[in-house]
Every structure is written in structure tokens, then in C-alpha cells.
């Protein structure tokens, strides 16, 4: 789901860029695997390593974010907070080239909702989160599945194949 701007700050260790922060404790997450996926996704799109910052949040925090920024008083799986307003891109490649070297924004993911989605769609939890990471990055690039007549869905499906996601 796309959303309005909100800036998170990345934690860092000298010499290492961390683009993922886990603020929930309920569901164990394979953070190194997810960091590697973000690297693959960014390379596939031609974006810098730290093009987006991801925070895993509790279901209560996700509900608060969704209520505050989208006026929807319920939890959701993923929210994106672009660093600036972007129009819908003509193509993912052109937009990524245009934004190469730019910080795109922030992504919030609820592992609780992701776990429910994984069961429904027959995916593993890490794979479901990778799908949500891809979805969130596409929102940061300017795609909006609520208004684009299936364009984001087509781009996402093509990228899932290239990234070997179901």
C-alpha cells in the first residue's frame, strides 16, 4: 500500500550499511537473508544499496501507521513512505535509471500479517516478505495498484519471475 511520507533513520555499524531494522520480537525473521534479497532487488533495478530503509513493526504499530497516514483504522501487510512525491513511471527501468543514487524512502512491514499472507498464498515466510519488499519498492518508485489499471501488478509479476519469487 502506498502512503504519505515518513522518514525512518537507519541504524549502522561502521563499514556496513543496514537497510533493515526489526522492531518487533514476536516473529523470528532471517534478517541476513532479507538484507541479501534487498541487495539483489536493488541491483536488478539499478538502484543504490541503501535506496530504501525497511522496518519490521508490530501489528499495533502497523495499525497506527495505516490509521495515521491512510485513514484506514486496521493493520496491513506493507506501507511505503516515499521520500518525495512521484508520478507513475512510464517504465520501471526508466524510473530506476532516473532515481539511481537517490534515497527512495521507507517501507514498514508487519510480519504478523505477512505470516497470514504466506499461509494463504502457499509461500514460506521469507518468500512472502521478499514479495512485500518488492511491492514496497515499486510503491517508492511511484507505482500505485489502486489507480493504475493493473500496470503495477504486471511489473511486479515480471520482476517476481526475474527474482525467482512465486
Secondary structure, 3 states (H helix, E strand, C coil): CEECCCCCCCCEECCEECCEEECCCCCCCCHHHHHHHHHHHHHHHCCCCCCEEEEEECHHHHHHHHHHHHCCCCCCCEEEEECCCCCCCCCHHHHHHHHCCCCCEEEEEEHHHHHHHHHHHCCCHHHHHHHHHHHHHHHHCCCCCCCCCCHHHHHHHHHHHHCCCC
